[in-house]
Amino acid sequence: MSIKVVITDYIEPDMEWETAEFAKLGVEFTHHQLKFAPVADVIAATEDADVVVVNMVPITPEVIASWKKCRLVVRHGAGYDNVDVPALTARSIPLAYIPDYCTEEVAEQAIALIFACARKIVRSRKTLDESIANGKWDFTDVIPMYRMEGKTLGILGCGRIGSMVLRKLRTFGFKFLIADPYLSEARRKELDVEVVDMETLLKNSDFVTIHTLLNDETRGLINAKTLALMKPTAFLVNTARGPIVDYRALADALKNGVIAGAGIDVFDKEPPNPDYPLQDLPNAVLTPHLAWYSEDAGQRIREIIVEEVDRYLKGMAPRYTVNKEVLKAKV
């Protein structure tokens, strides 16, 4: 079967590896960088594709309506908030996503941010520089700090990444609270941890780390009202999606001592604007949406995308499908 695969945009340095792999499969392959392109350019590039692979280009109803023969969309990553799933479902097009290529990396970044906040790593460098310049130690800027052992870590969303954070930190002496309304009873027993509602978690946690999808239910989940529930000594970490947290409310909370600090890897607009309100706050540790990144994860996601096309050629369902009802309808 001869098919055409189109990549709308990519973060890899080049597409030479993909070109070679798709040639082995006998697939026609084209790639573009259309992240900020007009909708008309996206339509022109994808309208005759059998498979569309997308990173961050918005896949809107208008784009989907233009497709003449597309039978599969593959999202390059774990999230899929830039893809209109109902519009795909209406056209019986499955959306494959890749939730497991960087589980270790995101969990490690969340843990790194937890420790960076608690031990005030970024501020400590400023303290060192000033102490060197003045010829004496002055720890005023990093006081107070507290022992992490015995503190409570709240995990909002305990799927692949949240449960990986839990597993990795069990030996550090934390207590744990989990808030995840979609966690099955069997999974709760397997994790062997206390599951509570979000309000209870926010009120009782010393660290809160977010690991939920972005959707209508979670957009703005952390806002002025929910931040006010947290301890003034608590830290918030977000490596999930930027819009889950109202960043203006978070900036106000950090400025006014509502919470002690935050570690943020994801933003509403990426990269954020120069006037992003967390940018110059000393109690905000910011990293450039790189939680997903390692050389290992970068190569693995490329391999999985080629594997998904190969599965399509063999008449197999994707490894993970967002709109599974489309697959059931085809049986």
C-alpha positions in Angstrom: 0.0 0.0 0.0 1.4 3.3 -1.0 0.7 6.2 1.3 1.8 9.8 2.0 3.0 10.9 5.4 3.3 14.6 6.1 5.0 16.1 9.2 3.6 19.6 9.8 6.4 20.7 12.2 9.2 19.2 14.2 11.8 20.0 16.9 14.5 17.6 15.7 17.5 19.1 14.0 16.6 17.5 10.7 14.5 14.8 9.2 17.2 12.7 7.6 16.6 9.7 9.9 12.9 9.8 9.2 13.4 10.1 5.4 15.6 7.0 5.4 13.2 5.0 7.6 10.1 5.9 5.6 11.9 5.0 2.4 12.4 1.5 3.8 8.6 1.3 4.3 8.0 2.5 0.7 6.2 5.6 2.1 6.1 9.0 0.4 7.3 11.5 2.9 7.3 15.3 3.2 8.1 17.5 6.2 7.5 21.2 6.9 7.9 23.8 9.6 4.5 25.3 9.8 4.2 26.1 13.5 3.5 29.8 12.9 2.2 29.5 9.4 -1.2 30.7 8.1 -3.9 28.1 8.1 -3.9 28.1 4.3 -0.3 26.8 4.3 -1.2 24.0 6.7 -4.0 23.0 4.5 -1.9 23.1 1.3 0.7 20.9 3.0 -1.6 18.3 4.5 -4.7 18.1 2.3 -3.5 15.0 0.3 -1.8 13.2 3.3 -2.8 9.7 4.4 -1.1 10.2 7.8 -0.4 13.6 9.4 2.2 13.9 12.1 1.9 17.1 14.2 4.0 18.7 16.9 2.5 22.1 17.8 0.7 23.2 14.7 -3.0 23.8 15.5 -5.1 21.1 13.8 -8.4 22.9 13.6 -11.8 21.9 12.2 -11.0 24.0 9.1 -7.7 22.1 8.5 -9.4 18.7 9.1 -12.3 19.5 6.7 -9.8 20.1 3.9 -8.3 16.6 4.1 -9.2 14.4 1.2 -8.0 11.0 2.5 -6.3 11.3 5.9 -6.8 8.1 8.0 -4.5 8.8 10.9 -3.1 11.7 12.9 -0.1 11.2 15.1 0.7 13.8 17.8 4.4 14.1 18.4 4.1 14.0 22.2 1.9 13.2 25.2 -0.5 16.1 25.1 -2.9 16.9 22.3 -4.5 20.2 23.2 -3.6 21.7 19.8 -5.7 19.1 18.0 -9.5 19.3 17.7 -10.4 15.8 18.7 -14.2 16.1 18.1 -13.5 17.2 14.5 -11.3 14.2 14.0 -13.8 11.9 15.5 -16.6 13.3 13.3 -14.4 12.3 10.3 -13.6 8.9 11.8 -9.9 9.7 12.0 -8.1 8.3 15.0 -5.6 10.4 16.9 -2.6 8.6 18.1 -0.5 10.1 20.9 2.7 9.1 22.6 2.3 9.4 26.4 5.2 7.1 27.4 8.3 8.3 25.5 9.5 10.7 28.2 7.9 9.5 31.5 11.3 9.2 33.2 12.5 12.6 32.0 9.4 14.6 33.1 9.4 12.8 36.5 13.0 13.7 37.0 12.5 17.3 36.0 9.6 17.6 38.5 11.8 16.1 41.2 14.6 18.5 40.3 12.3 21.5 40.6 11.0 20.2 43.9 14.5 20.1 45.3 15.6 23.3 43.6 12.7 25.1 45.3 13.2 23.5 48.7 16.9 24.0 48.8 16.7 27.4 47.0 19.4 26.4 44.5 19.0 29.4 42.2 19.0 31.9 45.0 22.0 30.2 46.6 24.1 31.0 43.6 23.3 34.7 44.0 24.2 34.4 47.7 27.5 32.8 46.8 28.3 35.5 44.3 27.5 38.3 46.7 29.4 36.6 49.5 32.5 36.3 47.3 32.2 40.0 46.4 31.9 41.0 50.0 34.4 38.6 51.4 32.0 37.1 54.0 29.1 34.8 54.1 25.6 36.3 54.2 22.8 33.7 54.0 20.0 36.2 54.5 18.5 35.7 51.1 18.1 31.9 51.4 16.7 31.8 55.0 14.5 30.0 56.0 15.0 26.5 54.6 13.4 23.3 56.0 14.3 19.7 56.1 12.5 17.8 53.3 12.3 14.5 55.1 8.9 14.1 56.8 7.2 16.7 54.6 4.1 15.9 52.5 4.2 15.8 48.7 0.9 16.2 47.0 0.6 14.7 43.5 -2.2 16.1 41.3 -2.8 13.4 38.7 -1.2 10.0 39.3 -0.9 8.5 35.9 2.4 7.5 34.3 4.4 10.5 35.3 2.8 11.2 38.7 3.2 7.6 39.8 6.8 7.7 38.5 7.5 10.7 40.8 5.9 8.7 43.6 8.1 5.7 43.0 11.3 7.7 42.7 10.7 9.7 45.9 9.5 6.9 48.2 13.0 6.5 49.7 13.4 10.2 50.5 11.2 10.1 53.6 8.2 12.0 52.1 4.6 11.5 53.1 2.3 11.4 50.1 -1.2 12.5 49.2 -2.7 11.8 45.8 -5.6 13.6 44.1 -6.9 11.8 41.0 -10.6 11.2 40.5 -9.9 8.9 37.6 -7.6 6.5 39.5 -9.1 3.0 39.6 -9.6 1.2 42.9 -7.1 -1.5 41.8 -4.5 1.2 41.0 -5.1 2.9 44.4 -4.3 -0.4 46.2 -1.3 -1.0 44.0 0.2 2.5 44.7 -0.6 2.0 48.5 -0.9 5.7 49.1 -3.6 8.0 50.6 -6.0 9.3 47.9 -7.9 12.5 48.8 -9.8 15.3 47.1 -7.9 18.3 45.6 -8.8 20.7 48.4 -7.5 18.3 51.1 -4.3 17.8 49.1 -3.7 21.5 48.7 -4.3 22.3 52.3 -2.1 19.6 53.7 0.9 19.4 51.2 4.3 21.0 51.6 5.0 20.4 47.9 2.4 20.1 45.1 3.4 18.7 41.7 1.0 18.7 38.8 0.7 15.8 36.4 -2.7 16.1 34.6 -3.7 16.6 31.0 -4.9 20.0 29.8 -8.6 20.0 29.0 -11.7 21.9 29.9 -11.7 20.3 33.4 -8.1 21.2 34.3 -7.7 24.6 32.6 -7.1 27.2 35.3 -7.3 24.4 37.9 -4.7 26.3 40.0 -6.0 29.8 40.5 -6.2 32.5 43.2 -8.9 30.5 45.1 -7.0 27.2 45.1 -3.6 28.8 45.7 -5.1 30.4 48.8 -5.8 26.9 50.2 -2.1 26.1 50.3 0.3 26.6 53.2 2.4 29.8 53.1 5.5 27.5 53.3 4.4 25.3 50.4 5.8 25.0 46.9 4.0 24.4 43.6 5.7 22.6 40.7 4.2 22.4 37.2 5.7 20.3 34.4 2.4 19.4 32.8 0.8 22.2 30.8 1.0 26.0 31.3 -2.7 26.8 31.2 -3.4 24.5 34.1 -2.1 27.3 36.3 -3.3 30.8 36.2 0.2 32.4 36.1 -1.0 35.9 37.0 -2.6 34.5 40.2 0.5 32.5 40.8 2.7 35.6 40.5 0.5 37.4 43.0 0.6 34.5 45.4 4.4 34.4 45.2 4.7 38.2 45.7 2.4 38.3 48.6 3.6 35.2 50.5 0.5 33.1 49.9 2.9 30.3 49.0 6.7 30.1 49.4 7.8 29.3 45.8 7.2 27.6 42.5 9.0 25.6 39.9 7.6 26.1 36.4 8.6 24.3 33.2 5.5 25.1 31.1 3.9 28.3 30.0 0.6 29.6 28.5 2.6 31.1 25.6 5.8 29.5 24.6 8.3 31.0 24.9 6.7 33.4 27.3 6.6 37.2 26.7 9.4 39.3 28.1 6.9 40.8 30.6 6.0 37.3 31.9 5.2 38.1 35.6 7.2 35.2 37.1 10.3 36.1 35.2 12.0 38.2 37.9 10.6 36.7 41.0 13.3 35.3 43.3 11.0 32.5 44.6 10.2 31.2 41.1 12.5 28.6 39.5 11.8 28.6 35.7 13.0 26.2 33.1 12.3 26.4 29.3 9.8 23.5 28.8 12.6 20.9 28.6 11.2 18.4 31.0 10.5 16.0 28.1 14.1 16.3 26.8 16.9 13.7 26.9 18.8 12.3 23.9 17.2 9.0 24.8 13.6 10.3 24.7 14.3 12.4 21.6 15.3 9.3 19.6 12.6 7.1 21.1 9.8 9.3 20.0 11.1 9.4 16.5 11.2 5.6 16.5 7.6 5.4 17.8 6.3 7.6 15.1 7.8 5.4 12.4 6.4 2.4 14.2 2.9 4.0 14.2 3.1 4.4 10.4 4.2 0.8 10.1 1.3 -0.3 12.3 -1.1 1.7 10.0 0.4 0.0 6.9 -0.3 -3.4 8.6 -3.9 -2.5 9.4 -3.1 -2.3 13.2 -4.5 0.2 15.6 -2.2 2.8 17.2 -0.5 2.0 20.4 -2.4 4.7 22.2 -5.5 6.3 20.7 -7.3 9.4 22.1 -10.7 8.8 20.4 -11.0 5.1 20.8 -14.6 5.2 19.7 -13.4 5.6 16.2 -11.6 2.3 16.3 -14.6 0.5 17.8 -16.8 1.9 15.0 -14.4 0.3 12.4 -14.6 -3.2 13.9 
